[in-house]
Amino acid sequence: MSIQRHLTDPAEYHYSTTVSYAPTMQGLANFLLEGKNGFCQQFSAAMAVMLRSLGIPARVAMGYAGGNQVAANTWSVMTTDLHAWVEVPFEGYGWLPFEPTPGKSNPAMVTYTSSSSSGVVCNPDVRDCTGANKKDGGKKQTPHKLAPGRENRLPIDPGANAPGRTSAGDRDPGRVRPTVVLVVLAVAAALVLIAIPLVRWFRRRRKLHDAAREPRALILATYDVFSERAADLGFGRGPGETPFEYRRRVEATDVLVDGHLERLTGTVVRAAYASRAPSDDDASDAAADADQIIRDLRRSTPLRRRLFGVYRRD
């Protein structure tokens, strides 16, 4: 609280969005000792570093201020409401926010900042807030007054409504266990890995289905799908590469020996450029040749590429 009061003292520091400091410890020192003008980034970073230098754990949190209410159940939150503040952990209460930026406030701090300003420490384990001592049969006592300047040397009581407080022995409901996070990430990764091949399979089937009514379109769609499947195995067709150029490049690897790619290439070129319309049998032959070529390519492709090729492109 002393650090917070120091940084929010209008006689010492002022809020400004027009300043610029180097993103280094020296820049932070320049803000604290020389410039003394800054915005939430400088004030929150300064308070966190000062707390840590005293052995007090602290972190900088970022989010948005509450904005302005413009109608019932409607609030206007602008990019200018982007804000940074400091949080400090208290056993039994979790991370509590503190506001070191001049002119800014946090409604979550009301329960514990107001109690410290009165100079009265109210410990619910010893006495209630009326001063009745629980260990002395409820006999009323005068609350303990702290000497001036020592109000914040003792632990404060954030109150029953402080963020993150739970009953004795309960786990903080706002704290997510690392194992839960890991499980969620693992499940999400598995879903992504499953979704990618399913989406590609569905898209390829849809392309063939849409072209099935006309043999010429079906042959060209079959070749497009074949090229995508071959790319999964590391034999993708290059941009602008003609079917003949692609065939010569694949055949140069000596993984195909039965002439299926040569026959498929001829069928595709005739379907694309010949005036005579291809027949349904031509479309069936193209599909059979494409499937056989993929099987031949798979036999010559390492297992790792066959398993993970769908997730990459050469």
C-alpha positions in Angstrom: 0.0 0.0 0.0 2.9 2.4 0.7 4.3 1.8 -2.8 0.8 2.3 -4.3 0.3 5.5 -2.4 3.8 6.7 -3.5 3.1 6.1 -7.2 -0.3 7.7 -7.0 0.8 10.8 -5.1 0.0 13.8 -7.4 2.9 15.7 -6.0 5.3 13.1 -7.3 3.9 11.4 -10.4 1.5 12.3 -13.2 -0.5 10.3 -15.7 0.5 11.0 -19.4 0.1 9.0 -22.6 2.6 11.1 -24.6 5.8 9.9 -23.0 8.2 7.3 -24.3 10.7 5.2 -22.3 13.1 2.6 -23.4 11.8 -1.0 -22.8 14.6 -1.7 -20.4 15.3 -1.5 -16.6 17.1 1.8 -17.3 14.0 3.1 -19.0 12.0 2.1 -15.9 14.5 3.8 -13.6 14.3 7.0 -15.8 10.5 7.0 -15.3 10.8 6.5 -11.5 13.6 8.9 -10.7 13.5 11.5 -13.5 10.5 11.7 -15.8 7.8 10.8 -13.3 5.2 11.0 -16.1 3.8 7.9 -17.6 0.8 5.7 -18.2 -0.4 2.4 -16.8 2.4 0.4 -18.4 5.1 2.3 -16.6 3.3 2.5 -13.2 2.4 -1.2 -13.1 5.8 -2.4 -14.2 7.5 -0.1 -11.6 5.3 -1.3 -8.7 5.8 -5.0 -9.7 9.6 -4.5 -9.8 9.6 -2.6 -6.5 7.6 -5.3 -4.8 9.8 -8.1 -6.1 12.9 -6.2 -4.9 11.4 -6.5 -1.4 10.8 -10.2 -1.8 7.0 -9.7 -2.3 5.7 -11.8 -5.2 3.9 -9.6 -7.8 2.7 -9.8 -11.4 1.4 -7.3 -14.0 -2.1 -8.0 -15.3 -3.6 -6.6 -18.4 -7.1 -6.1 -19.5 -9.8 -3.4 -19.9 -11.2 -0.9 -17.5 -15.0 -1.1 -17.0 -15.9 1.5 -19.6 -19.0 3.7 -19.5 -22.6 2.6 -19.2 -24.5 3.9 -22.2 -27.8 2.1 -21.7 -29.4 -0.5 -19.6 -27.2 -3.6 -19.6 -25.0 -1.9 -22.2 -21.5 -0.7 -21.6 -19.1 1.0 -24.0 -15.6 -0.3 -23.7 -13.1 1.4 -26.0 -9.5 0.6 -26.9 -8.6 3.6 -24.7 -9.8 1.5 -21.8 -6.9 -1.0 -22.2 -5.2 -1.0 -18.9 -2.5 -2.7 -16.8 -2.3 -3.1 -13.1 -0.5 -5.1 -10.4 -1.6 -8.3 -8.6 -0.1 -9.7 -5.4 -0.9 -13.1 -3.9 -2.4 -13.5 -0.4 -2.7 -16.9 1.2 -6.4 -17.8 1.4 -7.5 -15.1 -1.0 -5.5 -15.6 -4.2 -4.2 -12.8 -6.4 -5.5 -9.4 -5.3 -5.3 -6.4 -7.6 -3.6 -3.1 -6.7 -3.9 0.2 -8.7 -0.6 2.2 -9.0 -1.7 4.4 -11.9 -2.9 7.9 -10.8 -6.5 8.6 -11.5 -7.4 5.0 -12.0 -9.5 2.8 -9.7 -10.5 -0.8 -9.3 -13.9 -1.7 -7.7 -12.5 -5.1 -6.5 -10.1 -3.2 -4.2 -12.8 -1.5 -2.1 -13.1 -4.1 0.6 -9.4 -4.1 1.6 -8.1 -0.7 0.7 -10.8 1.0 2.7 -10.0 -1.0 5.9 -6.4 -0.1 5.8 -7.1 3.6 5.4 -8.8 3.8 8.8 -5.7 2.5 10.6 -7.7 -0.4 12.2 -6.7 -4.0 11.8 -9.7 -6.3 12.1 -8.6 -9.9 12.3 -11.7 -12.2 12.1 -9.7 -15.0 13.9 -9.2 -12.8 17.0 -12.1 -10.3 17.1 -15.0 -9.2 15.0 -15.1 -5.8 13.5 -16.9 -4.3 16.5 -13.9 -5.1 18.7 -15.4 -8.0 20.6 -12.7 -10.4 21.5 -13.6 -14.0 20.6 -11.0 -15.4 23.0 -12.4 -13.5 25.9 -16.0 -14.6 26.0 -17.1 -11.9 23.5 -16.0 -9.1 25.8 -16.0 -5.9 23.8 -12.5 -4.3 23.4 -11.3 -1.3 21.6 -9.9 -2.2 18.2 -6.2 -2.0 18.0 -5.0 1.3 16.5 -1.7 1.3 14.6 0.8 4.1 15.0 0.9 6.6 12.1 2.9 5.3 9.2 2.5 1.7 10.3 -1.0 1.0 9.0 0.2 -1.3 6.3 3.0 -3.2 8.1 0.6 -5.9 9.2 -1.5 -8.3 7.1 -4.7 -6.8 5.9 -8.1 -8.5 5.8 -9.6 -8.4 2.3 -13.1 -9.2 3.7 -15.5 -12.0 2.9 -16.3 -10.7 -0.6 -12.7 -10.4 -1.7 -11.9 -12.0 -5.1 -10.9 -15.6 -5.0 -11.6 -16.1 -1.3 -12.9 -19.5 -0.3 -13.8 -21.2 3.0 -11.1 -23.0 5.0 -9.9 -26.1 3.3 -11.5 -25.3 -0.1 -9.5 -24.9 -3.2 -9.6 -21.5 -4.9 -12.3 -21.9 -7.6 -10.6 -19.4 -9.9 -7.3 -21.4 -9.9 -6.9 -23.9 -12.7 -4.7 -26.9 -12.0 -1.9 -27.4 -14.4 -2.9 -31.0 -15.1 -6.3 -29.8 -16.2 -4.7 -27.3 -18.6 -2.5 -30.0 -20.0 -5.5 -32.4 -20.5 -7.5 -29.7 -22.3 -4.6 -28.8 -24.5 -4.0 -32.4 -25.4 -7.7 -33.0 -26.2 -7.7 -29.8 -28.4 -4.6 -30.9 -30.2 -6.0 -34.4 -30.8 -9.2 -32.8 -32.2 -7.2 -30.6 -34.6 -5.1 -33.6 -35.8 -8.3 -35.6 -36.5 -10.1 -32.7 -38.1 -7.5 -31.8 -40.7 -7.6 -35.1 -42.6 -11.4 -35.3 -42.2 -11.9 -31.9 -43.7 -9.5 -32.6 -46.6 -11.2 -36.0 -47.3 -14.6 -34.3 -47.2 -13.5 -31.5 -49.6 -12.0 -34.0 -52.0 -15.2 -36.2 -52.0 -17.3 -33.0 -52.5 -15.2 -32.0 -55.5 -15.7 -35.4 -57.2 -19.4 -35.5 -56.3 -20.0 -32.1 -57.9 -18.2 -33.1 -61.1 -19.8 -36.6 -61.4 -22.6 -35.6 -63.8 -20.2 -35.0 -66.7 -17.2 -37.3 -67.6 -15.0 -34.4 -68.8 -15.4 -32.5 -65.5 -15.1 -35.7 -63.5 -11.7 -36.7 -65.1 -10.3 -33.2 -64.4 -11.6 -33.3 -60.8 -10.1 -36.8 -60.4 -6.7 -35.5 -61.5 -6.9 -32.6 -59.1 -7.7 -34.9 -56.2 -4.9 -37.3 -57.3 -2.4 -34.4 -57.3 -3.4 -33.4 -53.8 -3.1 -37.0 -52.5 0.3 -37.4 -54.2 1.4 -34.1 -52.5 0.6 -35.7 -49.1 3.2 -38.3 -50.0 5.8 -35.8 -51.2 5.1 -36.0 -54.9 3.1 -32.8 -55.3 2.6 -31.1 -58.7 4.4 -27.8 -58.9 2.6 -24.5 -59.7 2.3 -24.1 -63.4 3.7 -27.6 -64.1 1.9 -29.3 -67.0 0.6 -32.9 -66.7 3.4 -34.0 -69.1 6.1 -32.2 -67.1 4.7 -33.6 -63.8 4.6 -37.2 -65.3 8.3 -37.0 -66.4 9.4 -35.7 -63.0 7.6 -38.5 -61.1 8.6 -41.2 -63.5 12.3 -40.1 -63.1 12.1 -41.3 -59.5 11.7 -44.9 -60.7 8.9 -45.6 -58.2 6.3 -46.3 -60.9 6.7 -49.1 -63.4 3.3 -50.0 -64.8 2.4 -47.1 -67.0 -0.6 -46.0 -65.0 0.6 -42.4 -64.7 1.3 -42.2 -68.5 -2.2 -43.5 -69.2 -3.8 -41.1 -66.7 -1.9 -38.1 -68.1 -3.1 -38.9 -71.6 -6.7 -39.2 -70.4 -6.5 -35.9 -68.6 -4.9 -34.0 -71.5 -7.6 -35.3 -73.9 -10.3 -34.4 -71.5 -8.9 -30.9 -71.2 -8.2 -30.1 -74.8 -9.7 -32.7 -77.2 -12.9 -31.8 -79.0 -14.4 -35.3 -78.6 -16.1 -35.6 -75.2 -14.7 -38.5 -73.1 -17.0 -41.3 -72.0 -18.0 -42.7 -68.6 -15.5 -45.5 -69.2 -12.7 -43.0 -69.6 -13.7 -41.4 -66.3 -13.7 -44.8 -64.6 -10.3 -45.7 -66.1 -8.9 -42.4 -64.8 -10.1 -43.0 -61.3 -8.7 -46.6 -61.3 -5.3 -45.3 -62.6 -5.2 -42.6 -60.0 -5.9 -45.0 -57.2 -3.2 -47.4 -58.4 -0.6 -44.7 -58.7 -1.3 -43.6 -55.1 -0.9 -47.1 -53.9 2.5 -47.4 -55.7 3.6 -44.1 -54.3 2.7 -45.1 -50.8 4.8 -48.3 -51.0 7.8 -46.2 -51.8 7.1 -43.5 -49.2 8.5 -43.7 -45.6 6.0 -44.5 -42.9 6.4 -41.2 -41.2 5.5 -39.3 -44.4 2.5 -41.5 -45.0 1.2 -40.8 -41.5 1.9 -37.1 -41.3 2.1 -36.0 -44.9 -1.5 -34.7 -44.8 -0.3 -32.0 -42.3 2.4 -30.6 -44.5 3.2 -29.3 -48.0 6.6 -29.4 -49.7 
